[in-house]
């Protein structure tokens, strides 16, 4: 019976630990006296650190991938607990990642563990920790991409799949005009969502072929000074039109691009993307073995970006 109780206790303890977020510390110095978590002073982002602050290490509270006990006050308490064990009595939050639909369901934070002699704040006196935080925050701001981007681009596209007429004769590959409108929203992490509409038109003897593609996408944006690297992937609706036929199918795309911010609100960008779409087979199509009805195209585009 004792073994059963011991086993049950171990299981309960493991479950409790597995549900808690992970605490990561990097210590530069420790003080021998342990400080209780409730006695650790928390300095939120944007607040000024006391002049007496001495940084003794870093602490992060992150999601394990299946954490549940991760409300903001809970993760702050874990960071205070780690700070107190190192002998610190102050904690300044330097980064706070809120829960999101596309990311973690947990609050995640990072901060500096501090040893405070007093709580005096005097802007006329030296404050090394606050100076460090100011520089760090400015560097972080320089790397943060604009939250919202609207794109207007035009360029050239190439159909890379082989085209046939209704007699089964190969038309080879074909190039034509390409255009795109898009909107993207990213969070502080640089990850986000967007939506794009792209069009393509190529001329044939029988008339113009027009392709339209509408799709939501997952995007990532990384900023370095005035340059922004963008990448995205998505799946959506493919519309095919020619004078004698209209079809609707589905497709997917991969996109990578680079942008240069001319100002806070306007930029120039260039992108390349690959769109692969499937269309329904029709009885009068003379498809060869292992071929499917669909169109793949590669494009190069350039245009304006509007940030807000």
C-alpha positions, -999 to +999 in steps of 0.1 A: +000+000+000+029+024+008+044+017-026+011+026-043+009+059-023+045+067-032+038+060-069+007+082-068+026+110-052+053+109-078+028+109-107+009+139-092+042+157-087+052+150-123+019+162-136+021+194-116+056+201-129+047+193-165+018+218-164+040+246-151+059+269-175+096+264-178+119+289-158+153+296-174+179+316-155+214+329-163+232+341-131+261+365-130+261+369-092+241+356-062+235+368-027+234+343+002+201+355+017+171+340+001+142+365-005+106+353-004+087+358-037+062+382-021+091+405-010+105+408-046+096+442-061+083+440-097+091+468-121+069+466-152+080+475-187+082+512-192+088+519-155+121+534-143+146+512-124+159+526-090+194+540-092+207+514-067+198+485-090+224+459-096+217+432-122+226+398-109+212+377-138+184+371-163+152+351-160+127+338-186+094+320-181+084+302-213+058+277-224+067+241-224+043+235-252+016+221-230+017+245-200-016+254-183-006+274-152+006+304-171-016+335-165+004+367-162+004+368-124+015+331-123+045+335-146+055+367-128+054+348-095+077+321-110+101+348-121+100+364-086+106+330-070+137+324-091+149+359-084+145+354-046+164+321-047+194+340-062+192+366-034+176+393-056+149+415-043+139+432-075+127+421-110+123+443-140+102+429-169+120+435-202+098+415-225+062+402-224+047+379-250+009+377-247-011+346-257-022+345-293-043+323-315-014+314-338+012+312-310+013+301-274-017+301-251+005+312-223+019+345-211+057+344-215+081+369-199+118+378-197+135+401-172+165+411-152+170+399-117+181+428-095+196+435-061+182+468-047+198+488-018+169+513-019+141+524-042+153+559-049+148+572-085+169+602-095+172+611-131+202+634-124+223+605-110+239+576-127+217+546-134+236+519-153+208+493-154+182+519-167+207+531-194+212+495-205+175+489-207+170+521-227+196+510-253+182+474-254+146+487-259+158+510-288+176+480-304+144+459-300+123+487-316+147+489-345+141+452-351+103+453-348+085+453-381+054+475-386+022+459-373+002+465-404+013+464-441-006+470-473+010+459-505+004+470-541+027+452-566+030+445-603+055+424-623+059+394-645+049+357-641+058+325-658+036+294-661+060+266-653+035+237-659+030+226-695-001+240-714-021+221-740-049+231-763-081+211-766-066+189-793-038+178-770-011+199-787+015+214-764+016+251-760+048+250-740+052+275-712+038+310-711+047+344-695+024+372-687+016+402-665+012+396-628-003+419-601-010+416-564-028+433-535-022+422-500-026+430-463-005+416-434-007+420-396+022+408-374+026+408-336+057+417-316+072+383-323+073+390-360+047+364-369+013+371-382-015+366-407-024+382-440-046+380-471-036+384-507-053+387-541-031+380-571-039+381-608-022+369-640-030+375-677-014+359-707-024+363-744-031+334-767-045+332-803-079+323-790-079+352-764-066+361-730-062+336-701-068+352-667-059+336-634-071+349-600-058+337-567-073+346-533-058+332-501-051+338-464-016+332-453+007+329-423+035+354-425+068+363-408+085+397-410+120+405-397+133+441-396+169+454-395+170+491-395+151+502-426+152+467-443+124+441-438+125+405-448+091+389-454+081+353-459+047+336-461+028+305-469-009+300-476-037+281-493-067+295-511-090+297-541-078+296-578-101+310-605-094+303-642-109+322-671-106+321-708-132+332-735-147+297-738-143+283-703-143+292-666-131+269-638-126+271-600-100+251-581-077+254-551-040+262-547-012+271-524+017+296-524+051+303-510+064+339-509+097+356-499+105+392-503+125+422-491+114+458-484+131+491-478+113+517-456+115+551-473+097+566-443+077+554-413+046+548-435+059+541-470+083+516-485+094+499-517+094+461-519+103+432-542+089+397-539+091+363-556+065+336-551+054+303-564+017+294-568+006+259-575-031+252-582-054+223-591-084+226-614-112+200-621-106+176-649-130+179-679-141+152-703-126+168-734-091+173-718-065+151-733-042+146-703-012+123-705-005+097-679+004+110-644-007+145-654-033+166-636-054+196-645-039+226-629-015+255-633+018+263-616+034+297-619+065+316-607+066+354-605+087+384-597+069+415-584+078+450-572+058+479-558+047+501-529+042+492-492+021+512-468+028+508-431+004+517-403 
